[in-house]
Structures are given as structure tokens and as C-alpha cells.
Amino acid sequence: MNISYEKVFDRYFGLIDDVKELSLEESDLYEILTERLHSAISSPFIRKLFSTLKLDDEIQQFEFELTTSVDEYSDEEFVIELFSKGMAIKWLEPKVKSLGNTVRFFGGKEEKKLKDDYSLNKALLKEMKIEQQKLIRDYGFAFKPYSSTEF
């Protein structure tokens, strides 16, 4: 099955709110998004869900086959959701780990109040990772037959 990057990117934009990113030139934006997509799917927990996964940056689409396929529509929606959540995680990680947040965390009394943003972003990142793991877990529980001998 083939899906265009555009479908994943559209879902991803619904998950984040970054005016700075959206104000980039289209070619620069798509380059960043493509790199973020590659990074988002590099996790072994994600890769093991697929028997086939080939990304083609030239035509901006990927081909995939899930190891446990349900039907074309469900598989497509699951993959789009999974990849867009992964991209949102990769978008937030540098914001949490940025030097600005580190300086605020270790700064003086005035900066201590600003560390609340750091704590909120860190909690949000953790929550987003858990949501993605739950999506993978729920998909596996819902569609893998109990009698299956594969693990």
C-alpha cells in the first residue's frame, strides 16, 4: 500500500502549533518534515510493525505492508496516525532539550519561574511518547489473534 507524505504531514500539523515552522519556505519546510518523518519511524518498536516499509523522498510517498494487516482503510489510518505522532514527538524533543530551557532550569531566582515551561514541555513529551506506545499496543491487542503463535 502507498501513502503520500502529504497525508502524514497534514495530520502532523493538526498535532502541533508552531507558527515559526509554518512560515518557512515550502521547500525548506518539506525538507525538515521529511527528515523528521525518517527520524520518527527509525524506532525498532515502530519498524517491527511492518513487513515492508520503503520511503521514496523523490516522489514523497512510502510503501508499506503491516505484519498484521486489518484492511486497507484501517491500515492507512493507523500508519498516518502513528507516523504523525512520531513526528510531533521529534518536533518537541529539541524544544525540551534546548539550551534555553537548561539555562532557565539552572538560573537564578528570576529564571526559576520560567522552569515551569520546561516542566510542562517535559511532561507533554512524556505523555506524547506514552500515547504513541499505547497506539501500538492497542493495535496489537485488537488485531492480533489470541491463538497466534507469533510473538
N, C-alpha and C positions, 0 to 999 in steps of 0.2 A: 504494500500500500504506500502511496506517496502523499506527502503533505507539504505545502509550501511554508517557508519560513514565516511568511506574512501572517498566516493564521496564528502561529505561536506568538509572534511579536504583538499582534493585536490584543491577544489575551493578556500578555505581559503588561502592556500599557494600562490595562484595567486594574492591575495589581499595585502599580506604583504611581507616585505623584512627584515628578521631577521636571520642572519647567526648564531647568538648565539643560537637561539631556534632550528634551524635545525641541530646543531652539538650535540644535546643531544642524549643520548642512546634512542633507539627506544621505549623501554618500558616506560621510563620517559616521552618522548615526547607524546606518546599516552595517558598517564595518565593526563598530562597537557591539552592536546587538548580535552579530554573527559570532564574534569571539566569546561573548557571554553565553550564547547557546552552546557552543562547543565545551566551554567550561562547565556548564550546568549538567551536561549529560555524561561527563567523564567519570562520575562516581560509579564504583563497581556495583552498588546497590541498584542503580538505575540501569546500567548496561546489562546486568544479568536478566532483566525482564524481556530482553529481545533475542530472538534467534538471528535476526538480520537488522542491522542499523547502519545505513550509509548516508552520509551528508554530502551534498553537492552544492558547494558555495557558488559555483558558476551560475547555476540556474535557480539558486535559492530555494531548494527543496530537499527533503530527505525521504529515503525509502526505508520502511521498517516492516518487521513482522514480529509480533509479540510471541513469546513462548507459549502463553496461554491466551489464545485469541477468543473473543466473545462473538463479535460481529463487526462489520466494517465501521459503522457509526460509533459504537461504544469504544472500539479501539482507538479511533481517531480522536474522540473527545478526551479519553484518558491520557493519551500521549500529549496532546496540546496542553492540557491542564498540568501534567507532570513537568513538562519542559518549561512552561511559563513560570511555574512556582520556583523551579530551579534557577531560572534567570533572575527572578526577583530576589532570591537569596544571594546570588552572586552580585547583584546591584547593591544590596545593603551591607555585605561584609566589609568592603573598604571604608564605608562610612563609619562603621563601628570601630574599626581598627585604625582610623586616621590619626595622624599626629595631633591634630587639633583636639580630639577627644582625650588623647593621652595627656596632653598639657593641662587640659581642664581638670582631669582627674587628680593630677599631682600638684596642681597650682595652689595658690593661697586661698584665703577666706573668700574672696570675691568669686573665684573660679569654682569653689565647691558647689555653689548653687547650680552652675552650669553642668555639673556632672550628672544632674537628673536626666538631661537629654541623652547622655551616654548610657545611663542605666536603662532608660526606656528603649533605646535602639537595640541594646544588647538583649533585652527581654523579647523584643519584637523579632530579632533574628533567631533566637532560640525557638520561639513559637512557630515561625515560618518553617524551620527545619523539621520540627515535630509534625506540623501539618503535612509536609511532603512525605515524611515517613509513614504517617497514618494513611495517606492516599495509597501508597504502595502496599501497605499491609492489608487495607480493606479490599483492594482489588484482588490480591492474592487469596484472601479468605473467601471472598464472594464467588470467585470464578474458578478456583482450582478444586476439582472434585476430591472429596474426602478419601475416596478409595484409591486415589492416585499414589503410585509408589515413588514418583519423582520428588526429590527434595531440593 
